[in-house]
Amino acid sequence: MKIPISITSVASVSALGSKPDEVWKNYLSPKHFLRKHDFNGNKSFAAFLPDFLKEELEGLRDEDPNYKNIDNSVLYAIQASRQAIKMAGWENGENIGINIGSSRGATALFEKYHQGFLNQGKAETLASPATTLGNISSWVAQDLQSTGPEISHSVTCSTGLHGVLNGVAWLTTGMADKFLAGGSEASLTPFTMAQVKAMKINAREDLDYPCQALNLQKGQNSMVLGEGAAIVCMEAGEKNNALALINGIGYATEKLEHPVSISANGTAFQKSMKMALGTMAASEVDAVVMHAPGTIKGDLSEFNAIKAVFGELLPAMTTNKWKLGHTYGASGVLSLELAIMMLQYQKFIPVPFISEVREPIELRNIMVNAVGFGGNAVSVLIGLPK
Protein backbone atom coordinates (compact mmCIF):
# COMPACT_ATOMS: atom_id res chain seq x y z
CA MET A 1 0.00 0.00 0.00
CA LYS A 2 1.37 3.44 -0.99
CA ILE A 3 -0.40 5.12 1.94
CA PRO A 4 -2.41 3.73 4.87
CA ILE A 5 -6.15 3.50 4.26
CA SER A 6 -8.32 3.68 7.38
CA ILE A 7 -11.70 2.03 7.74
CA THR A 8 -13.43 4.45 10.10
CA SER A 9 -16.79 2.69 10.24
CA VAL A 10 -18.74 -0.28 8.94
CA ALA A 11 -22.51 -0.68 8.90
CA SER A 12 -24.83 -3.35 7.60
CA VAL A 13 -28.38 -4.53 7.11
CA SER A 14 -28.83 -8.31 7.08
CA ALA A 15 -30.57 -11.24 8.73
CA LEU A 16 -28.40 -10.44 11.77
CA GLY A 17 -30.04 -7.03 12.17
CA SER A 18 -28.52 -3.59 11.66
CA LYS A 19 -27.16 -2.30 14.96
CA PRO A 20 -23.48 -3.21 15.56
CA ASP A 21 -24.08 -4.56 19.07
CA GLU A 22 -26.96 -6.66 17.79
CA VAL A 23 -24.90 -7.99 14.87
CA TRP A 24 -21.98 -8.94 17.13
CA LYS A 25 -24.32 -10.60 19.64
CA ASN A 26 -25.74 -12.72 16.83
CA TYR A 27 -22.23 -13.65 15.68
CA LEU A 28 -21.42 -14.87 19.19
CA SER A 29 -24.42 -17.20 19.09
CA PRO A 30 -24.17 -20.58 17.31
CA LYS A 31 -27.68 -20.18 15.85
CA HIS A 32 -28.27 -19.43 12.19
CA PHE A 33 -30.94 -17.39 10.40
CA LEU A 34 -31.73 -19.70 7.49
CA ARG A 35 -35.34 -20.79 7.17
CA LYS A 36 -37.45 -22.57 4.56
CA HIS A 37 -39.76 -20.24 2.66
CA ASP A 38 -42.37 -20.81 -0.02
CA PHE A 39 -41.42 -19.19 -3.33
CA ASN A 40 -44.53 -19.73 -5.48
CA GLY A 41 -44.76 -23.37 -4.46
CA ASN A 42 -41.01 -23.91 -4.46
CA LYS A 43 -39.82 -24.33 -0.87
CA SER A 44 -36.23 -23.19 -0.44
CA PHE A 45 -33.96 -22.11 2.39
CA ALA A 46 -33.30 -18.37 2.53
CA ALA A 47 -32.25 -15.68 5.02
CA PHE A 48 -34.60 -12.68 4.93
CA LEU A 49 -34.23 -9.56 7.04
CA PRO A 50 -36.04 -9.84 10.39
CA ASP A 51 -39.62 -8.50 10.35
CA PHE A 52 -38.89 -5.63 12.76
CA LEU A 53 -36.11 -4.40 10.49
CA LYS A 54 -38.30 -4.66 7.39
CA GLU A 55 -40.90 -2.46 9.09
CA GLU A 56 -38.23 0.05 10.09
CA LEU A 57 -36.91 0.21 6.53
CA GLU A 58 -40.39 0.61 5.08
CA GLY A 59 -40.67 3.71 7.23
CA LEU A 60 -37.96 5.31 5.09
CA ARG A 61 -40.36 5.32 2.16
CA ASP A 62 -42.55 7.83 3.99
CA GLU A 63 -39.70 10.36 4.26
CA ASP A 64 -39.67 11.24 0.59
CA PRO A 65 -42.30 10.55 -2.11
CA ASN A 66 -39.50 9.47 -4.47
CA TYR A 67 -38.52 6.66 -2.09
CA LYS A 68 -41.85 4.92 -2.64
CA ASN A 69 -40.64 3.80 -6.09
CA ILE A 70 -37.16 2.54 -5.23
CA ASP A 71 -36.14 -1.11 -5.03
CA ASN A 72 -35.23 -2.73 -1.71
CA SER A 73 -31.61 -2.98 -2.85
CA VAL A 74 -31.54 0.85 -2.86
CA LEU A 75 -33.41 1.09 0.45
CA TYR A 76 -30.96 -1.26 2.18
CA ALA A 77 -27.99 0.72 0.88
CA ILE A 78 -29.48 4.03 2.06
CA GLN A 79 -30.04 2.66 5.56
CA ALA A 80 -26.54 1.15 5.87
CA SER A 81 -24.92 4.29 4.42
CA ARG A 82 -26.70 6.56 6.88
CA GLN A 83 -25.44 4.44 9.76
CA ALA A 84 -21.92 4.27 8.37
CA ILE A 85 -21.37 8.02 7.95
CA LYS A 86 -22.91 8.72 11.36
CA MET A 87 -20.49 6.31 13.04
CA ALA A 88 -17.55 7.73 11.08
CA GLY A 89 -18.46 11.28 12.11
CA TRP A 90 -19.01 12.47 8.54
CA GLU A 91 -21.56 15.12 7.67
CA ASN A 92 -24.26 15.24 5.02
CA GLY A 93 -23.29 17.39 2.07
CA GLU A 94 -19.58 16.48 2.12
CA ASN A 95 -17.55 15.66 -0.98
CA ILE A 96 -17.63 11.90 -0.52
CA GLY A 97 -16.83 9.32 -3.18
CA ILE A 98 -19.46 6.58 -3.37
CA ASN A 99 -19.15 3.15 -4.96
CA ILE A 100 -21.92 0.76 -3.97
CA GLY A 101 -22.62 -2.14 -6.30
CA SER A 102 -24.95 -5.09 -6.65
CA SER A 103 -24.80 -8.40 -8.44
CA ARG A 104 -28.48 -8.32 -9.41
CA GLY A 105 -29.60 -4.75 -8.84
CA ALA A 106 -33.31 -3.91 -8.65
CA THR A 107 -34.39 -7.54 -8.88
CA ALA A 108 -37.90 -7.44 -7.43
CA LEU A 109 -38.80 -4.14 -9.07
CA PHE A 110 -37.50 -5.26 -12.46
CA GLU A 111 -39.53 -8.46 -12.26
CA LYS A 112 -42.63 -6.48 -11.23
CA TYR A 113 -42.32 -4.06 -14.14
CA HIS A 114 -41.58 -6.87 -16.59
CA GLN A 115 -44.63 -8.82 -15.44
CA GLY A 116 -46.70 -5.68 -15.93
CA PHE A 117 -45.36 -5.39 -19.45
CA LEU A 118 -46.27 -9.02 -20.20
CA ASN A 119 -49.77 -8.47 -18.83
CA GLN A 120 -50.50 -5.10 -20.42
CA GLY A 121 -48.19 -4.91 -23.41
CA LYS A 122 -46.65 -1.62 -22.28
CA ALA A 123 -44.13 -0.44 -19.70
CA GLU A 124 -44.77 1.92 -16.81
CA THR A 125 -43.20 5.39 -16.96
CA LEU A 126 -40.68 4.75 -14.17
CA ALA A 127 -39.71 1.24 -15.27
CA SER A 128 -36.40 2.28 -16.80
CA PRO A 129 -35.03 4.82 -14.30
CA ALA A 130 -36.15 2.73 -11.32
CA THR A 131 -34.37 -0.44 -12.43
CA THR A 132 -30.97 0.81 -13.60
CA LEU A 133 -28.02 -0.43 -11.56
CA GLY A 134 -26.87 3.16 -11.05
CA ASN A 135 -29.87 3.72 -8.78
CA ILE A 136 -28.01 2.46 -5.73
CA SER A 137 -25.12 4.91 -5.52
CA SER A 138 -27.07 7.78 -7.05
CA TRP A 139 -29.89 7.53 -4.50
CA VAL A 140 -27.40 7.17 -1.64
CA ALA A 141 -25.67 10.32 -2.91
CA GLN A 142 -29.02 12.11 -3.05
CA ASP A 143 -29.90 10.95 0.45
CA LEU A 144 -26.55 12.06 1.90
CA GLN A 145 -26.47 15.21 -0.26
CA SER A 146 -22.97 14.19 -1.31
CA THR A 147 -21.21 16.21 -4.00
CA GLY A 148 -18.58 13.61 -4.91
CA PRO A 149 -18.50 10.90 -7.59
CA GLU A 150 -21.13 8.17 -7.48
CA ILE A 151 -20.47 4.77 -9.03
CA SER A 152 -22.56 1.62 -9.19
CA HIS A 153 -21.25 -1.60 -10.71
CA SER A 154 -21.69 -5.35 -10.85
CA VAL A 155 -18.86 -7.85 -10.57
CA THR A 156 -21.24 -10.63 -9.50
CA CYS A 157 -20.53 -11.98 -6.00
CA SER A 158 -17.30 -10.03 -5.48
CA THR A 159 -19.00 -6.71 -6.22
CA GLY A 160 -18.75 -5.28 -2.70
CA LEU A 161 -15.04 -5.92 -2.32
CA HIS A 162 -14.45 -4.51 -5.80
CA GLY A 163 -16.08 -1.34 -4.47
CA VAL A 164 -13.48 -1.34 -1.67
CA LEU A 165 -10.71 -1.74 -4.27
CA ASN A 166 -12.06 1.23 -6.19
CA GLY A 167 -12.20 3.27 -2.98
CA VAL A 168 -8.56 2.47 -2.24
CA ALA A 169 -7.61 3.60 -5.76
CA TRP A 170 -9.45 6.92 -5.45
CA LEU A 171 -7.98 7.60 -2.01
CA THR A 172 -4.43 6.56 -2.91
CA THR A 173 -4.33 8.84 -5.95
CA GLY A 174 -5.68 11.80 -3.99
CA MET A 175 -8.84 12.03 -6.09
CA ALA A 176 -10.92 11.73 -2.89
CA ASP A 177 -10.32 12.13 0.84
CA LYS A 178 -13.32 10.12 1.96
CA PHE A 179 -14.93 7.15 0.25
CA LEU A 180 -18.06 5.09 0.90
CA ALA A 181 -17.90 1.57 -0.53
CA GLY A 182 -19.94 -1.60 -0.37
CA GLY A 183 -22.67 -3.73 -1.85
CA SER A 184 -26.41 -4.23 -1.58
CA GLU A 185 -28.64 -7.12 -2.59
CA ALA A 186 -32.38 -7.80 -2.39
CA SER A 187 -32.89 -10.67 -4.79
CA LEU A 188 -34.94 -13.21 -2.82
CA THR A 189 -37.60 -13.66 -5.50
CA PRO A 190 -39.16 -16.86 -6.91
CA PHE A 191 -37.31 -16.38 -10.22
CA THR A 192 -33.92 -15.97 -8.52
CA MET A 193 -34.52 -19.01 -6.34
CA ALA A 194 -35.52 -21.02 -9.41
CA GLN A 195 -32.23 -20.05 -11.09
CA VAL A 196 -30.22 -21.30 -8.12
CA LYS A 197 -32.24 -24.51 -8.06
CA ALA A 198 -31.66 -25.01 -11.80
CA MET A 199 -27.88 -24.94 -11.18
CA LYS A 200 -28.33 -27.53 -8.40
CA ILE A 201 -26.22 -25.53 -5.95
CA ASN A 202 -28.93 -24.89 -3.35
CA ALA A 203 -29.26 -26.53 0.06
CA ARG A 204 -31.82 -29.33 0.07
CA GLU A 205 -31.24 -31.21 3.32
CA ASP A 206 -33.09 -30.39 6.55
CA LEU A 207 -29.97 -30.28 8.70
CA ASP A 208 -29.31 -28.40 11.93
CA TYR A 209 -27.16 -26.16 9.71
CA PRO A 210 -28.61 -26.24 6.16
CA CYS A 211 -25.67 -24.37 4.64
CA GLN A 212 -22.58 -26.53 5.17
CA ALA A 213 -20.10 -23.84 4.14
CA LEU A 214 -16.49 -24.89 4.84
CA ASN A 215 -17.47 -28.52 5.44
CA LEU A 216 -15.15 -30.17 2.94
CA GLN A 217 -16.73 -33.59 3.55
CA LYS A 218 -20.27 -32.66 2.46
CA GLY A 219 -21.86 -34.85 -0.16
CA GLN A 220 -23.97 -32.23 -1.93
CA ASN A 221 -24.10 -28.50 -2.55
CA SER A 222 -25.65 -26.43 0.23
CA MET A 223 -25.74 -22.77 -0.80
CA VAL A 224 -28.47 -20.62 0.77
CA LEU A 225 -29.28 -17.10 -0.40
CA GLY A 226 -29.66 -14.11 1.90
CA GLU A 227 -30.29 -10.39 1.47
CA GLY A 228 -28.80 -7.20 2.85
CA ALA A 229 -26.25 -4.44 2.44
CA ALA A 230 -22.88 -3.60 3.96
CA ILE A 231 -20.97 -0.32 3.73
CA VAL A 232 -17.54 0.86 4.90
CA CYS A 233 -16.28 4.42 5.35
CA MET A 234 -12.69 4.76 4.18
CA GLU A 235 -10.23 7.63 4.57
CA ALA A 236 -6.70 8.27 3.35
CA GLY A 237 -4.06 8.04 6.07
CA GLU A 238 -4.11 6.49 9.53
CA LYS A 239 -6.94 8.13 11.42
CA ASN A 240 -7.35 8.23 15.20
CA ASN A 241 -10.81 6.68 14.92
CA ALA A 242 -9.76 3.88 12.55
CA LEU A 243 -11.37 0.52 13.29
CA ALA A 244 -8.89 -1.22 10.99
CA LEU A 245 -6.26 -0.44 8.38
CA ILE A 246 -6.28 -1.84 4.87
CA ASN A 247 -2.78 -3.30 4.57
CA GLY A 248 -3.14 -4.94 1.18
CA ILE A 249 -5.50 -5.51 -1.74
CA GLY A 250 -5.45 -8.17 -4.42
CA TYR A 251 -7.47 -9.17 -7.45
CA ALA A 252 -7.29 -11.70 -10.26
CA THR A 253 -9.35 -13.33 -12.99
CA GLU A 254 -8.90 -16.89 -14.16
CA LYS A 255 -9.83 -18.57 -17.43
CA LEU A 256 -13.19 -20.33 -17.30
CA GLU A 257 -14.17 -23.68 -18.78
CA HIS A 258 -17.86 -22.68 -18.55
CA PRO A 259 -19.74 -19.65 -17.12
CA VAL A 260 -19.88 -20.91 -13.51
CA SER A 261 -16.67 -22.92 -13.28
CA ILE A 262 -13.83 -22.43 -10.84
CA SER A 263 -10.41 -24.05 -10.95
CA ALA A 264 -9.75 -26.90 -8.52
CA ASN A 265 -6.70 -25.12 -7.09
CA GLY A 266 -8.33 -21.69 -6.87
CA THR A 267 -5.89 -20.04 -9.28
CA ALA A 268 -7.57 -16.62 -9.05
CA PHE A 269 -7.66 -16.81 -5.24
CA GLN A 270 -3.99 -17.71 -5.08
CA LYS A 271 -3.08 -14.67 -7.18
CA SER A 272 -5.36 -12.26 -5.31
CA MET A 273 -4.14 -13.39 -1.87
CA LYS A 274 -0.48 -13.19 -2.87
CA MET A 275 -1.03 -9.69 -4.25
CA ALA A 276 -2.78 -8.63 -1.03
CA LEU A 277 0.06 -10.04 1.07
CA GLY A 278 2.67 -8.04 -0.82
CA THR A 279 5.84 -8.13 1.30
CA MET A 280 4.06 -9.33 4.43
CA ALA A 281 5.00 -12.84 5.53
CA ALA A 282 2.14 -15.31 5.18
CA SER A 283 2.70 -16.35 8.81
CA GLU A 284 1.56 -12.88 9.96
CA VAL A 285 -1.99 -13.51 8.77
CA ASP A 286 -3.96 -14.88 11.71
CA ALA A 287 -7.28 -15.66 10.02
CA VAL A 288 -9.07 -15.78 6.68
CA VAL A 289 -12.75 -14.96 6.28
CA MET A 290 -13.49 -17.14 3.30
CA HIS A 291 -15.99 -16.65 0.49
CA ALA A 292 -17.01 -20.32 0.98
CA PRO A 293 -20.54 -20.30 -0.50
CA GLY A 294 -21.40 -23.81 0.65
CA THR A 295 -20.88 -25.52 -2.71
CA ILE A 296 -18.64 -28.56 -2.95
CA LYS A 297 -16.30 -27.21 -5.62
CA GLY A 298 -16.35 -23.60 -4.45
CA ASP A 299 -15.37 -24.35 -0.85
CA LEU A 300 -12.69 -26.87 -1.80
CA SER A 301 -11.16 -24.64 -4.47
CA GLU A 302 -10.69 -21.77 -2.01
CA PHE A 303 -9.33 -24.10 0.68
CA ASN A 304 -6.79 -25.49 -1.80
CA ALA A 305 -5.75 -21.95 -2.70
CA ILE A 306 -5.22 -21.08 0.97
CA LYS A 307 -3.06 -24.19 1.42
CA ALA A 308 -1.00 -23.23 -1.63
CA VAL A 309 -0.41 -19.68 -0.37
CA PHE A 310 0.06 -20.29 3.36
CA GLY A 311 1.75 -23.68 3.38
CA GLU A 312 1.78 -26.00 6.38
CA LEU A 313 0.85 -23.43 9.04
CA LEU A 314 -2.64 -22.48 7.93
CA PRO A 315 -4.38 -19.43 9.36
CA ALA A 316 -7.70 -19.92 11.14
CA MET A 317 -10.50 -20.13 8.58
CA THR A 318 -14.12 -19.09 8.91
CA THR A 319 -17.12 -17.86 6.91
CA ASN A 320 -20.49 -16.32 7.77
CA LYS A 321 -22.66 -17.84 5.03
CA TRP A 322 -23.77 -20.73 7.25
CA LYS A 323 -25.39 -18.06 9.44
CA LEU A 324 -26.78 -15.29 7.18
CA GLY A 325 -26.73 -16.84 3.71
CA HIS A 326 -24.95 -15.79 0.54
CA THR A 327 -25.90 -12.19 -0.17
CA TYR A 328 -24.33 -12.06 -3.63
CA GLY A 329 -22.84 -8.58 -4.21
CA ALA A 330 -23.08 -7.60 -0.53
CA SER A 331 -21.38 -10.77 0.76
CA GLY A 332 -17.76 -9.60 0.56
CA VAL A 333 -18.32 -6.51 2.68
CA LEU A 334 -20.46 -8.45 5.17
CA SER A 335 -17.41 -10.73 5.47
CA LEU A 336 -15.25 -7.63 5.91
CA GLU A 337 -17.57 -6.47 8.69
CA LEU A 338 -17.08 -9.81 10.47
CA ALA A 339 -13.30 -9.45 10.13
CA ILE A 340 -13.36 -5.90 11.52
CA MET A 341 -15.48 -6.99 14.48
CA MET A 342 -13.18 -9.92 15.22
CA LEU A 343 -10.23 -7.49 15.31
CA GLN A 344 -12.15 -5.06 17.52
CA TYR A 345 -13.26 -7.65 20.06
CA GLN A 346 -10.22 -9.93 19.67
CA LYS A 347 -12.57 -12.86 19.29
CA PHE A 348 -12.49 -15.42 16.49
CA ILE A 349 -15.93 -16.55 15.30
CA PRO A 350 -15.70 -20.19 14.16
CA VAL A 351 -18.06 -22.26 12.04
CA PRO A 352 -19.84 -24.34 14.73
CA PHE A 353 -19.94 -27.63 12.82
CA ILE A 354 -16.21 -27.50 11.93
CA SER A 355 -14.13 -28.82 14.82
CA GLU A 356 -10.65 -29.04 13.32
CA VAL A 357 -10.06 -25.30 12.82
CA ARG A 358 -7.18 -23.88 14.84
CA GLU A 359 -8.35 -20.75 16.65
CA PRO A 360 -5.76 -17.94 16.87
CA ILE A 361 -4.47 -16.70 20.21
CA GLU A 362 -4.31 -13.13 18.91
CA LEU A 363 -5.85 -11.38 15.93
CA ARG A 364 -3.68 -8.79 14.22
CA ASN A 365 -4.15 -9.34 10.48
CA ILE A 366 -7.14 -10.91 8.71
CA MET A 367 -7.59 -11.73 5.01
CA VAL A 368 -11.06 -11.42 3.48
CA ASN A 369 -11.90 -13.20 0.21
CA ALA A 370 -14.67 -12.97 -2.37
CA VAL A 371 -15.16 -14.48 -5.82
CA GLY A 372 -17.93 -14.35 -8.39
CA PHE A 373 -19.22 -15.75 -11.65
CA GLY A 374 -16.78 -14.69 -14.35
CA GLY A 375 -13.72 -16.11 -12.59
CA ASN A 376 -12.88 -12.95 -10.63
CA ALA A 377 -11.45 -12.99 -7.12
CA VAL A 378 -10.71 -10.22 -4.62
CA SER A 379 -8.71 -10.33 -1.39
CA VAL A 380 -8.48 -7.52 1.17
CA LEU A 381 -5.98 -7.70 4.00
CA ILE A 382 -6.86 -5.67 7.10
CA GLY A 383 -5.02 -5.18 10.36
CA LEU A 384 -5.23 -3.47 13.72
CA PRO A 385 -4.39 0.25 13.74
CA LYS A 386 -0.85 0.88 14.98
Disulfide bonds with the S-S distance in Angstrom:
none
